[in-house]
């Protein structure tokens, strides 16, 4: 895979096999989704599941507060960073 990406001038978004921390954030996100929502519901169709994932992701990023960013939602935290950048300029 690395050779194919290199041949086509693509930069991979992960490191070598066995490097567990490369996608730890993504693994944590999907684990949270599965435990908070997926395992508790049944989906009749794939499109229903896709719609639910979209709705949950909007809630997760826009409303769910995270202790790692001062009990803000990810969207609020991101906006606070941009506000600091704008005031420093």
Residue pairs with C-beta under 8 A, 6 or more apart in sequence:
1 12
2 12
5 11
5 12
14 22
14 23
15 22
29 60
32 60
33 53
33 56
33 60
36 56
37 52
37 56
41 52
43 49
43 52
60 74
61 73
61 74
61 75
62 73
62 74
62 75
63 73
64 73
65 71
65 72
65 73
66 72
66 73
66 74
66 77
69 77
70 77
72 80
